[in-house]
Amino acid sequence: MHGTFGSPTIQIDPAILYFGTPVVLIGSTNEDGSHNLAPMSSAWWVGWRCVLGLARNSKTTENMIRSGECVLNLPSADLVAAVDRLARTTGSDPVPPSKAYRGYRHEKDKFGVSGLTAVSAETVGAPRVAECPVQMEAKVAHVHEMAQDDPMFRGHLTAIEVRITRVHAHPDIMMEGASNRIDPDKWRPLILNFQEFYGLTPQRLQRSELGQIPEVMYRPPGWRPAL
């Protein structure tokens, strides 16, 4: 049904454009050394770089810019309840007006609220989430203030580019016989699609032409992540 629409499109003005992206639990460090953990879904990757779209007044943004680091923890679909317990919490105190308007409350102990477990990273001071099948340690490379041409959003949105310094993955999602490849048939990321949670279908839709390119060919010869 969804691939066979016959009628013309209509012009719409949606409040958000969240067309479906993986959920990321960003681990960061507060100024007093305690852990912060925040769910978000405005993230995209190219190679070993990631761009994160964040509210300028969020505790996570503050922590990342101050410390220059974070951990990007990717929850699987079966962690949806834990992620949802964090949904309207913030490490900011007082709660920013824009978040208070949407029903957010301050929570200092994000790991306690979610029931998730903090574990130490190897290249950064921010926390990893033990239960997440994928954990990527990262350092801030560039901060871009978004919407500078829009008086309504200017000063409220930030895009932070990070470089990944270490990747951890659970053995159960790895491809057999390939020590550095995650198996897309085993990895089931949690997806946020217009504010609702979804998972991937258990089977591929069809053969992918790009999937015929050996994954190792995307790695520049001799490249190693910089710490």
Secondary structure, DSSP 8 states (H G I E B T S, - for coil): -TT---S-------S-----EE-EEEEEE-TTS-EEEEEE--EEEETTEEEEEEETTSHHHHHHHHHSEEEEEE-BGGGHHHHHHTTTEES-SS--HHHHHTT-EE-S-HHHHHT--EE--SSSSS-EETT-SEEEEEEEEEEEE--TT-TTTTTTEEEEEEEEEEEEE-GGGB-TT-TT-B-TTT--B-EEETTEEE---SS-SS--SGGGS-GGGGS-TT-----
